Amino acid sequence: MLASEVRSLLTVVADPKADIVSLTCAASQLLSTALESDVSERQAALEQLAGVFANSSGTRATCLAVICGALVEHGCPADSLASPLFLRIGELLPQVIELYDQCTAQLHNATSESDHDDSETQFLTVLEQHRGTFPALYAAWHDLDRFAPAIIAVLSTSPQWRNMAHCFQQPLKHIMDRHQAARWLVRLLAVVEGRLLLIEPATLTGWQARMSGIADNYQLQTLLLVALHDNTSSVPVPPSAIAVDVARGIGPQQSPDEVSGRWDFFSWQAVQPALQLPPHEHPLAHKYKILDAGLPAEIPSFAGQHVLLLGPRTQCPRWVSQRPFGHLKADLHYECALSPASCREWLQRMHQQNLHA
């Protein structure tokens, strides 16, 4: 049944007279049928459609990318889609950057201060002015937007694809202040896999953990609460089961359940001579506090691993459970507890490093 819908869609794609309505209708029918098909049928459909996507352009490429991305979100391995999609992004980015640079230069070269406006609205106005002059660049700008859901679907499936796409991070950062899809892709590519050292200086307790797929520090704190509840006596009451599923990427993307935070996060540079954190109102506490809305990738490293120092929660004690990426699985794997002596040794090393900085 699904194979028949694939053939119908590809017939429409191959028809040069087919319009967006015909493409949308065929795509909707295929996706509806795919939801009722087994994994092997969906995988066969993805492989066939991804092959056609590699040689398509314009609206047809957009349509195929959307369908392929949806199939990946519903459990199909991304192998057949990743390569042609990454090749397409590699072709688009130089054109998008060229248009971005031209629009930015025009804004900066405004003849008067009153004309000089770096707002999003003004940038979009300048962007539209280039539509007729540079149609290929303009099309590339919007193609990056249209392909973004499929790219996010692929990058959400495994660290392997995120590592392969890391070459796009710097070009995307170049345009992210004006390109919404670029902002999301930069954020997803910043997701780190690796060890995390956590120490609470006030109690000289600490833990070694490994994080994977965690996209922001709200999500990190939720998973930390769960890991310590399951493995230690430090957290007597964990977040709700629904909130935990949201954070792990195995439940809905958000829920009304709230999470009660326990700690403020600080970078390792915050440690003081007494091996404690600075007082809450001290300038150094503000300087080295790590924001909840920040990214785990931004947590400074010490001795080859990311390090968090934990202090008492001082503001925004509760938040609604949600995660930035719907299909990105996340985990904080508890490895072991540290002894007080080990915590003290780590803090001393950090303080010594501060003295020599």
N, C-alpha and C positions, 0 to 999 in steps of 0.2 A: 504493500500500500504506500509506504513512504517512498519507495523507489519510483513509483508512478508520479508522485508529487514532485520529486526531483526532476524527472524528465519534463514535466509540464513547465516548471520554472525555467529550466535551461532552454526550452523552446522559446519562451518569452524573452529571455536574455539574448538569445541569438537573433531575434527579430529586430532589425534596425528601426522599424516603425513603432515598436512597443513603447508606450509612455509610462510615466511613473505610476499611474493608476493600475495598469496591467501588472507591472512588477510588484507593487505592493499587495495586490490581490493574490497573486501566485505565491508570494513569500509568506503571507499570513496563513494560507491554506497549508503550506508545507510545515510551518512551525506548529500549527494546530495538530497535524497528523503526527509530527515528531514526538509530541508529548505523550502520545499513546503507543509509541513504538518501542521496541526493546533496544538495548545498548548497541548491539551489533548492527542493527539497521541504521541507527543514528550515526554510528561511526562510518559506515559505508557512505552515507549521504554526505558527511563532513569531508571525507577524502575526495569525493567527486566534485563537490562545490568549491573546495579550496583550490583544486587544480584549475578550475575555470576562473576563479578569482584572480589567480596569478597572471592571467592574460586579459583581464577586463579593466575598464576604466570608467570614470564618470559615475553616473547614477547606478549603473549595473554593478560596478565594483563595490559601491556603498551598500547596495542591497545584499550582495553576497557576503560581505563582511559582517553585516548585522546578523544574518542567519547563521553563519559559521560561529560567530561569537556566542550566540544563544545556545548552539549545540554544545560548545565547550562548557558553558555554564551548567548545562544539564548532564555533565559527567563524561563527555567524550574526551579522550586524550588529545592534547593540542598539537601534537607533532606535525600533522599534515598542514595545519594553518600557520604555525609559527614562522616558518621560513619565508613563505611568500608575503606574509604580513610585515615581517621585519624588513624585507627587501623594499617593500613599498614605502615604509616609513623612512628608510634610509634615502630614498629618492625624493620624498616630499620635504624633508627637513631643510636642506639647503635652499629650496625655493621659499619656504615659509620664513626662514631667517632673512633672506634677501628682501622680502616684502616688509618684514618687521623693521629692518634697518632703514629702508627708504621712508617708511611712515614716521619712524622716530626722528630721523634727520629733518623731515619736513616740519615736525612739531618744534624741534629745537631751533630751527632757522626762521621761526615766525618773526615777522618784521617789527612787531611791537610787543611790549610786555603784556598788554591786554589780550593779544592774540596767542601768547605763549601759554598753552594749557595742556598739561600732561594727563588730564583726566581720561578715564576709560571712554567716555562719550566722545571726546574730541579725537581720540585715537581711532575709534570706529568710523568717525566721519572722514578722516583722512584715508582710512582703509578703503572705504567705498569710492573715494575719488580715484583710486588706482584700479578699480574694477575693469574699466574699459581699456586703460593703458597697458596693464599687465594681467591679462585674463588668466594665463597659466599660473602665475604666482598667486592670484586671488583664488583660483580653484584649489591649489595646493593647501592654502590656509584653511579652507573649509573642509577639504578632504581629511585633514588631520583631526578635525573635530568629529567628523562622521566615522572615522575608523577607530576612534578612541575606545568605544565600548568593547570592540573585539580585542583591541590590544590589552585592555584591562582584564578581560576574561582570560586571555592567554597568560599574562604575567601573574595572575592570581593562582594559577594551578601549581606552580612549583618554583623554588629558588633557581632551578636550572635556567628557566626562561628569563627570569629577572637578571641573572648574571650575564646571559647572552645579550640582553638589551641594554646593559650598562653603558655601552658606547653612545647611547642616545641621551644620557642624562645631562651632559654639559650643553649640547645644542638645545635641549628642551628648557634648561634653566635660562638660556639666553632670551627666550621669548615668553617665559611663564608669567611675567607681570602683565601681559596683554592677551595671552592665549589660555583660555580656561582649561581646555583638554591637556595642554602642556603642564599646567599646575598639578592636575591629578596624576599624570604620568610620572612627574618628578617625585611626587609624594610616594607613589607605589614603588618606584625604583629605589627609593631610600630605605625601604624595609630591610632590616638587617637580620642575619642569621648568625648567632654566635653566643659566646659565654657572657654572663652577667654576674658581677660580684655585688652583693648587697650587704651593707653593714649599718646597724643602728648604734651610733656611738654612745648614746646615753645608757644603753644596757649591755654594751659589748657583745651583742649577738649579731650573727651574720650568716649568710647562706650563699652557696654557689649554685647558679642556675644556668640554663641555656634557653635563649629565646628564639622564636621562629614565627614569622608572619605577623608580628605585632606592629600596627600602623600608627598608634599614638599612645601617649602616656596614660590617658584614662584607661585604655584597654590594658596597658601594662599593669597598672595598679590593681585592676579587677582580677587579672590572672595571678598576680602576686598574692592577693588575699586568698584565692582558692588554693594555690600551691602550699602556702604556709598553714592553712587550715587542715589540709589533707596530710601534711607531713610533720607538723610541729604543733605545739600548744599555744603559739603566739597569737593566733586569730581564732577566738572561740566561736564566732558566728560568721559563716561565709556569705557572700552574695547569694541571691536567689538562684535556683537552677536555671530559670529563663535568662537572667542576666549573665550567667556563666556561659550558656550556649551562645548568646549574642557575642560575647567577647571571643569565644573560640572559633567563631565563624561557622558554626554548625546549626544555628538557629536563625530566627528572623534577624534582619539587619538592625532593628531597634525594637525596644519594648518599653512599656511604661514603668517597668520595675526600676527602682533607684538603687544605686550602689553607694554605700557609705565608705568614704575614704578614711584611711587610718594615718597616712603619712604625708608629709611634704617631702619632695625629692630634692636632693642637692648633689652637685658634682663633687668629685673627690677634692677639688681645690679649696673647698669650704672648711676643711679640718683645721682646727686651731691648735696652739701649743699644748693645751691641756688634753688634746685628742678628742675634743668635743666640737659640736657645731656652734657657730656664733649665735648670740641671742636673736630672737625673732626680728627685732627692730634694727639690728645692726646692719650697716651698709653692706657688709660682706654676705649677710644672709640673702639680701636682695640680689646681689651680684651673682651669686652661685646657685640660686634657686632654679630648679628645672621646672618649666611650666607644664601643667597637665595637658595642654593642647599641643605641646611640642612632640617631636618625633624621637623614638628610641635611638635612631641613627645619630642624633645630635648630642646624646649623652657622652661626655668626654671619656676617653679610654685611659687606663693606667695599667702598665705591665701587660699590654696586649689584650685587654678585655674592657668592656664597658663597666663602669662602676657607678653605683648609686649609694649615697649616704642618706639614711632615713631619719627624718625629724618629725615631731608631732604635727598633726594637721592643724593649720591655723585659719584656713578659709575654705569656702565652697565645700562643706563637708559631704555633700551628696550630689549626685548627678544621674541623669537618666541613662540607662544602658543603651549604647549604640556603637557601631563600628563604621569606619569610613568606606570599606570595600566589602560588598555583599558576599563575594565568593572566595575571599582570602582566608584560608584556615590559619589559626594562630594558636600558639602554645608557649607556656613558660614551664619548662621541665626542671623540676627540683632535683638537684644532684646531691647536696650534702649540707649539713650545718657546720659552721665554724666554731671553734672553741673561743672562749674569751681571750686567751693568749694569742691565738691566730688573728683575731680582730684587732687586738692592740698592736700587733706587729704590722699589719696592713696599714693601720692609721699612722703609725710612726713613719713608715716608708713614704706615705703620702705627704706628711708634714715635712719630712726632709726634702722631698722633691719641691715643695712650695718654697722652702728656704733658698734653694738653688735656682729657682726660676728667674 
